[in-house]
Amino acid sequence: MINNIRYDINYKMRAVEYQIEGHTYKETCKVFKISETTLTRWIKKAKENNLENKIPERKPKKIYPEKLVKYINENPDAYLVEIAEEFNCTEGAVRKALKKFK
């Protein structure tokens, strides 16, 4: 399971500073209740002055409902593979979109 907790930048800095003060990774992780992977990532980002919370950008959808409906109306006999090629995606994505948009 992926944990999507967003930690405050001050919390991250305290953890990094705590480790730099001489505490072990295990001690730091136990005190701050984080994994060693998370601590390693925070230390690396702190060295790059890039520790702030960034909200990841979502990729735009490949299949827009209105474009899909238009394509289906113009090509009612189109196979999934043809639709997938048109929208530059997989057949599974087309199937899912068709099911979602009915």
VMD Tcl script that builds the backbone (N, CA, C; Angstrom):
set m [mol new atoms 306]
animate dup $m
set s [atomselect $m all]
$s set {name element resname resid chain x y z} {
  {N N MET 1 A 0.838 -1.183 0.000}
  {CA C MET 1 A 0.000 0.000 0.000}
  {C C MET 1 A 0.881 1.243 0.000}
  {N N ILE 2 A 0.556 2.183 -0.853}
  {CA C ILE 2 A 1.318 3.422 -0.938}
  {C C ILE 2 A 0.724 4.420 0.045}
  {N N ASN 3 A 1.599 5.043 0.828}
  {CA C ASN 3 A 1.174 5.999 1.820}
  {C C ASN 3 A 1.321 7.400 1.239}
  {N N ASN 4 A 0.231 8.138 1.118}
  {CA C ASN 4 A 0.265 9.457 0.514}
  {C C ASN 4 A 0.156 10.574 1.541}
  {N N ILE 5 A 0.826 10.441 2.670}
  {CA C ILE 5 A 0.803 11.473 3.697}
  {C C ILE 5 A 1.704 12.614 3.241}
  {N N ARG 6 A 1.214 13.824 3.380}
  {CA C ARG 6 A 2.011 15.006 3.048}
  {C C ARG 6 A 2.523 15.602 4.364}
  {N N TYR 7 A 3.830 15.569 4.537}
  {CA C TYR 7 A 4.435 16.103 5.744}
  {C C TYR 7 A 4.771 17.576 5.554}
  {N N ASP 8 A 4.648 18.318 6.620}
  {CA C ASP 8 A 5.001 19.729 6.628}
  {C C ASP 8 A 6.509 19.873 6.423}
  {N N ILE 9 A 6.903 20.926 5.730}
  {CA C ILE 9 A 8.327 21.129 5.443}
  {C C ILE 9 A 9.138 21.265 6.733}
  {N N ASN 10 A 8.561 21.879 7.769}
  {CA C ASN 10 A 9.272 22.019 9.050}
  {C C ASN 10 A 9.518 20.662 9.699}
  {N N TYR 11 A 8.557 19.761 9.561}
  {CA C TYR 11 A 8.689 18.414 10.099}
  {C C TYR 11 A 9.828 17.681 9.384}
  {N N LYS 12 A 9.863 17.837 8.073}
  {CA C LYS 12 A 10.916 17.208 7.283}
  {C C LYS 12 A 12.286 17.746 7.695}
  {N N MET 13 A 12.367 19.067 7.849}
  {CA C MET 13 A 13.644 19.672 8.226}
  {C C MET 13 A 14.088 19.207 9.611}
  {N N ARG 14 A 13.144 19.098 10.549}
  {CA C ARG 14 A 13.500 18.620 11.891}
  {C C ARG 14 A 14.059 17.208 11.824}
  {N N ALA 15 A 13.448 16.356 11.008}
  {CA C ALA 15 A 13.925 14.980 10.875}
  {C C ALA 15 A 15.326 14.946 10.274}
  {N N VAL 16 A 15.544 15.726 9.227}
  {CA C VAL 16 A 16.868 15.766 8.581}
  {C C VAL 16 A 17.910 16.296 9.555}
  {N N GLU 17 A 17.594 17.373 10.257}
  {CA C GLU 17 A 18.535 17.946 11.226}
  {C C GLU 17 A 18.825 16.972 12.369}
  {N N TYR 18 A 17.801 16.258 12.824}
  {CA C TYR 18 A 17.953 15.273 13.890}
  {C C TYR 18 A 18.955 14.203 13.469}
  {N N GLN 19 A 18.852 13.737 12.242}
  {CA C GLN 19 A 19.767 12.718 11.743}
  {C C GLN 19 A 21.171 13.292 11.589}
  {N N ILE 20 A 21.282 14.511 11.092}
  {CA C ILE 20 A 22.586 15.144 10.885}
  {C C ILE 20 A 23.293 15.402 12.220}
  {N N GLU 21 A 22.518 15.617 13.279}
  {CA C GLU 21 A 23.088 15.848 14.620}
  {C C GLU 21 A 23.831 14.636 15.155}
  {N N GLY 22 A 23.685 13.488 14.494}
  {CA C GLY 22 A 24.431 12.319 14.925}
  {C C GLY 22 A 23.590 11.107 15.270}
  {N N HIS 23 A 22.304 11.220 15.165}
  {CA C HIS 23 A 21.446 10.073 15.432}
  {C C HIS 23 A 21.450 9.136 14.229}
  {N N THR 24 A 21.252 7.863 14.509}
  {CA C THR 24 A 21.244 6.883 13.420}
  {C C THR 24 A 19.961 7.006 12.616}
  {N N TYR 25 A 19.995 6.387 11.432}
  {CA C TYR 25 A 18.794 6.367 10.592}
  {C C TYR 25 A 17.646 5.708 11.340}
  {N N LYS 26 A 17.933 4.576 11.997}
  {CA C LYS 26 A 16.879 3.842 12.699}
  {C C LYS 26 A 16.282 4.672 13.830}
  {N N GLU 27 A 17.134 5.356 14.589}
  {CA C GLU 27 A 16.639 6.213 15.667}
  {C C GLU 27 A 15.754 7.328 15.107}
  {N N THR 28 A 16.238 7.978 14.074}
  {CA C THR 28 A 15.499 9.082 13.460}
  {C C THR 28 A 14.152 8.608 12.932}
  {N N CYS 29 A 14.162 7.475 12.266}
  {CA C CYS 29 A 12.916 6.940 11.702}
  {C C CYS 29 A 11.926 6.566 12.792}
  {N N LYS 30 A 12.442 6.048 13.885}
  {CA C LYS 30 A 11.571 5.656 14.991}
  {C C LYS 30 A 10.966 6.896 15.649}
  {N N VAL 31 A 11.772 7.914 15.871}
  {CA C VAL 31 A 11.303 9.138 16.521}
  {C C VAL 31 A 10.269 9.855 15.652}
  {N N PHE 32 A 10.533 9.942 14.359}
  {CA C PHE 32 A 9.662 10.699 13.452}
  {C C PHE 32 A 8.608 9.829 12.755}
  {N N LYS 33 A 8.646 8.520 13.052}
  {CA C LYS 33 A 7.672 7.567 12.491}
  {C C LYS 33 A 7.622 7.624 10.965}
  {N N ILE 34 A 8.816 7.487 10.365}
  {CA C ILE 34 A 8.930 7.461 8.905}
  {C C ILE 34 A 9.824 6.282 8.517}
  {N N SER 35 A 9.807 5.925 7.246}
  {CA C SER 35 A 10.658 4.832 6.784}
  {C C SER 35 A 12.058 5.358 6.458}
  {N N GLU 36 A 13.003 4.433 6.387}
  {CA C GLU 36 A 14.367 4.829 6.029}
  {C C GLU 36 A 14.420 5.367 4.608}
  {N N THR 37 A 13.579 4.844 3.743}
  {CA C THR 37 A 13.520 5.330 2.365}
  {C C THR 37 A 13.073 6.790 2.346}
  {N N THR 38 A 12.065 7.101 3.141}
  {CA C THR 38 A 11.566 8.477 3.213}
  {C C THR 38 A 12.646 9.401 3.748}
  {N N LEU 39 A 13.322 8.990 4.810}
  {CA C LEU 39 A 14.383 9.811 5.387}
  {C C LEU 39 A 15.500 10.035 4.381}
  {N N THR 40 A 15.893 8.994 3.681}
  {CA C THR 40 A 16.943 9.112 2.669}
  {C C THR 40 A 16.534 10.119 1.592}
  {N N ARG 41 A 15.278 10.032 1.146}
  {CA C ARG 41 A 14.772 10.960 0.122}
  {C C ARG 41 A 14.793 12.390 0.642}
  {N N TRP 42 A 14.368 12.598 1.902}
  {CA C TRP 42 A 14.338 13.941 2.472}
  {C C TRP 42 A 15.746 14.519 2.604}
  {N N ILE 43 A 16.705 13.688 3.011}
  {CA C ILE 43 A 18.088 14.164 3.149}
  {C C ILE 43 A 18.634 14.568 1.781}
  {N N LYS 44 A 18.378 13.749 0.778}
  {CA C LYS 44 A 18.834 14.061 -0.580}
  {C C LYS 44 A 18.218 15.371 -1.070}
  {N N LYS 45 A 16.909 15.531 -0.851}
  {CA C LYS 45 A 16.242 16.750 -1.291}
  {C C LYS 45 A 16.706 17.966 -0.500}
  {N N ALA 46 A 17.011 17.786 0.777}
  {CA C ALA 46 A 17.493 18.895 1.602}
  {C C ALA 46 A 18.847 19.382 1.094}
  {N N LYS 47 A 19.688 18.458 0.665}
  {CA C LYS 47 A 20.993 18.841 0.102}
  {C C LYS 47 A 20.840 19.634 -1.185}
  {N N GLU 48 A 19.751 19.359 -1.926}
  {CA C GLU 48 A 19.474 20.054 -3.182}
  {C C GLU 48 A 18.605 21.297 -2.963}
  {N N ASN 49 A 18.315 21.625 -1.684}
  {CA C ASN 49 A 17.409 22.722 -1.334}
  {C C ASN 49 A 16.064 22.580 -2.046}
  {N N ASN 50 A 15.534 21.371 -2.044}
  {CA C ASN 50 A 14.300 21.076 -2.758}
  {C C ASN 50 A 13.364 20.249 -1.883}
  {N N LEU 51 A 13.205 20.660 -0.636}
  {CA C LEU 51 A 12.459 19.859 0.334}
  {C C LEU 51 A 10.986 20.256 0.442}
  {N N GLU 52 A 10.573 21.316 -0.239}
  {CA C GLU 52 A 9.191 21.783 -0.105}
  {C C GLU 52 A 8.199 20.755 -0.630}
  {N N ASN 53 A 6.977 20.899 -0.178}
  {CA C ASN 53 A 5.909 20.009 -0.616}
  {C C ASN 53 A 5.457 20.416 -2.006}
  {N N LYS 54 A 5.560 19.508 -2.922}
  {CA C LYS 54 A 5.082 19.763 -4.267}
  {C C LYS 54 A 3.937 18.812 -4.548}
  {N N ILE 55 A 2.881 19.344 -5.091}
  {CA C ILE 55 A 1.758 18.512 -5.489}
  {C C ILE 55 A 2.052 18.033 -6.899}
  {N N PRO 56 A 2.127 16.731 -7.088}
  {CA C PRO 56 A 2.462 16.238 -8.412}
  {C C PRO 56 A 1.393 16.621 -9.436}
  {N N GLU 57 A 1.869 16.985 -10.622}
  {CA C GLU 57 A 0.944 17.333 -11.688}
  {C C GLU 57 A 0.391 16.065 -12.306}
  {N N ARG 58 A -0.884 16.084 -12.580}
  {CA C ARG 58 A -1.504 14.936 -13.238}
  {C C ARG 58 A -1.324 15.071 -14.727}
  {N N LYS 59 A -1.096 13.956 -15.351}
  {CA C LYS 59 A -1.003 13.953 -16.798}
  {C C LYS 59 A -2.394 14.199 -17.368}
  {N N PRO 60 A -2.458 14.913 -18.472}
  {CA C PRO 60 A -3.779 15.133 -19.064}
  {C C PRO 60 A -4.375 13.819 -19.541}
  {N N LYS 61 A -5.687 13.753 -19.534}
  {CA C LYS 61 A -6.354 12.555 -20.001}
  {C C LYS 61 A -6.090 12.389 -21.491}
  {N N LYS 62 A -5.921 11.154 -21.894}
  {CA C LYS 62 A -5.707 10.885 -23.310}
  {C C LYS 62 A -7.029 10.819 -24.049}
  {N N ILE 63 A -8.074 10.413 -23.357}
  {CA C ILE 63 A -9.365 10.244 -23.999}
  {C C ILE 63 A -10.345 11.245 -23.402}
  {N N TYR 64 A -10.675 12.261 -24.163}
  {CA C TYR 64 A -11.650 13.237 -23.720}
  {C C TYR 64 A -13.032 12.767 -24.163}
  {N N PRO 65 A -14.011 12.827 -23.267}
  {CA C PRO 65 A -15.341 12.280 -23.568}
  {C C PRO 65 A -15.953 12.819 -24.863}
  {N N GLU 66 A -15.872 14.124 -25.043}
  {CA C GLU 66 A -16.497 14.702 -26.234}
  {C C GLU 66 A -15.811 14.247 -27.522}
  {N N LYS 67 A -14.493 14.085 -27.479}
  {CA C LYS 67 A -13.767 13.617 -28.666}
  {C C LYS 67 A -14.081 12.142 -28.943}
  {N N LEU 68 A -14.211 11.363 -27.871}
  {CA C LEU 68 A -14.538 9.946 -28.032}
  {C C LEU 68 A -15.929 9.777 -28.647}
  {N N VAL 69 A -16.900 10.525 -28.137}
  {CA C VAL 69 A -18.267 10.445 -28.660}
  {C C VAL 69 A -18.281 10.853 -30.134}
  {N N LYS 70 A -17.572 11.928 -30.466}
  {CA C LYS 70 A -17.515 12.395 -31.853}
  {C C LYS 70 A -16.905 11.317 -32.753}
  {N N TYR 71 A -15.800 10.719 -32.284}
  {CA C TYR 71 A -15.132 9.686 -33.078}
  {C C TYR 71 A -16.043 8.475 -33.287}
  {N N ILE 72 A -16.727 8.051 -32.219}
  {CA C ILE 72 A -17.626 6.893 -32.311}
  {C C ILE 72 A -18.777 7.187 -33.273}
  {N N ASN 73 A -19.319 8.406 -33.205}
  {CA C ASN 73 A -20.415 8.781 -34.111}
  {C C ASN 73 A -19.958 8.788 -35.571}
  {N N GLU 74 A -18.716 9.215 -35.801}
  {CA C GLU 74 A -18.181 9.261 -37.171}
  {C C GLU 74 A -17.722 7.885 -37.652}
  {N N ASN 75 A -17.340 7.018 -36.707}
  {CA C ASN 75 A -16.813 5.693 -37.036}
  {C C ASN 75 A -17.497 4.622 -36.182}
  {N N PRO 76 A -18.772 4.375 -36.410}
  {CA C PRO 76 A -19.497 3.448 -35.536}
  {C C PRO 76 A -19.010 2.003 -35.598}
  {N N ASP 77 A -18.309 1.631 -36.673}
  {CA C ASP 77 A -17.823 0.263 -36.818}
  {C C ASP 77 A -16.360 0.092 -36.391}
  {N N ALA 78 A -15.783 1.100 -35.783}
  {CA C ALA 78 A -14.367 1.070 -35.420}
  {C C ALA 78 A -14.103 0.023 -34.339}
  {N N TYR 79 A -13.006 -0.696 -34.500}
  {CA C TYR 79 A -12.565 -1.663 -33.500}
  {C C TYR 79 A -11.835 -0.929 -32.376}
  {N N LEU 80 A -11.734 -1.586 -31.232}
  {CA C LEU 80 A -11.020 -0.984 -30.103}
  {C C LEU 80 A -9.595 -0.606 -30.476}
  {N N VAL 81 A -8.933 -1.465 -31.228}
  {CA C VAL 81 A -7.548 -1.202 -31.602}
  {C C VAL 81 A -7.447 0.070 -32.456}
  {N N GLU 82 A -8.425 0.295 -33.313}
  {CA C GLU 82 A -8.424 1.500 -34.150}
  {C C GLU 82 A -8.661 2.751 -33.307}
  {N N ILE 83 A -9.573 2.647 -32.356}
  {CA C ILE 83 A -9.846 3.782 -31.470}
  {C C ILE 83 A -8.610 4.081 -30.625}
  {N N ALA 84 A -7.963 3.018 -30.134}
  {CA C ALA 84 A -6.759 3.184 -29.321}
  {C C ALA 84 A -5.656 3.882 -30.108}
  {N N GLU 85 A -5.497 3.524 -31.371}
  {CA C GLU 85 A -4.495 4.177 -32.215}
  {C C GLU 85 A -4.829 5.656 -32.396}
  {N N GLU 86 A -6.097 5.947 -32.597}
  {CA C GLU 86 A -6.542 7.341 -32.789}
  {C C GLU 86 A -6.243 8.198 -31.566}
  {N N PHE 87 A -6.449 7.624 -30.371}
  {CA C PHE 87 A -6.260 8.378 -29.132}
  {C C PHE 87 A -4.898 8.133 -28.476}
  {N N ASN 88 A -4.045 7.376 -29.154}
  {CA C ASN 88 A -2.690 7.110 -28.660}
  {C C ASN 88 A -2.714 6.519 -27.243}
  {N N CYS 89 A -3.484 5.448 -27.096}
  {CA C CYS 89 A -3.572 4.788 -25.797}
  {C C CYS 89 A -3.795 3.291 -26.022}
  {N N THR 90 A -4.052 2.576 -24.949}
  {CA C THR 90 A -4.247 1.133 -25.052}
  {C C THR 90 A -5.721 0.805 -25.284}
  {N N GLU 91 A -5.944 -0.418 -25.736}
  {CA C GLU 91 A -7.316 -0.887 -25.920}
  {C C GLU 91 A -8.051 -0.922 -24.582}
  {N N GLY 92 A -7.334 -1.276 -23.536}
  {CA C GLY 92 A -7.932 -1.307 -22.199}
  {C C GLY 92 A -8.425 0.068 -21.763}
  {N N ALA 93 A -7.666 1.104 -22.095}
  {CA C ALA 93 A -8.071 2.469 -21.752}
  {C C ALA 93 A -9.335 2.853 -22.517}
  {N N VAL 94 A -9.407 2.437 -23.767}
  {CA C VAL 94 A -10.599 2.721 -24.578}
  {C C VAL 94 A -11.802 1.991 -23.990}
  {N N ARG 95 A -11.624 0.727 -23.664}
  {CA C ARG 95 A -12.706 -0.073 -23.094}
  {C C ARG 95 A -13.219 0.569 -21.808}
  {N N LYS 96 A -12.293 0.985 -20.966}
  {CA C LYS 96 A -12.647 1.613 -19.698}
  {C C LYS 96 A -13.395 2.927 -19.929}
  {N N ALA 97 A -12.926 3.723 -20.896}
  {CA C ALA 97 A -13.570 5.001 -21.207}
  {C C ALA 97 A -14.971 4.778 -21.755}
  {N N LEU 98 A -15.113 3.809 -22.641}
  {CA C LEU 98 A -16.430 3.522 -23.221}
  {C C LEU 98 A -17.414 3.084 -22.135}
  {N N LYS 99 A -16.935 2.272 -21.223}
  {CA C LYS 99 A -17.779 1.798 -20.133}
  {C C LYS 99 A -18.171 2.962 -19.214}
  {N N LYS 100 A -17.192 3.821 -18.949}
  {CA C LYS 100 A -17.426 4.965 -18.063}
  {C C LYS 100 A -18.396 5.966 -18.677}
  {N N PHE 101 A -18.251 6.224 -19.958}
  {CA C PHE 101 A -19.080 7.224 -20.640}
  {C C PHE 101 A -20.352 6.628 -21.244}
  {N N LYS 102 A -20.519 5.327 -21.108}
  {CA C LYS 102 A -21.686 4.588 -21.593}
  {C C LYS 102 A -21.925 4.859 -23.061}
}
mol reanalyze $m
mol bondsrecalc $m
mol representation Tube
mol addrep $m
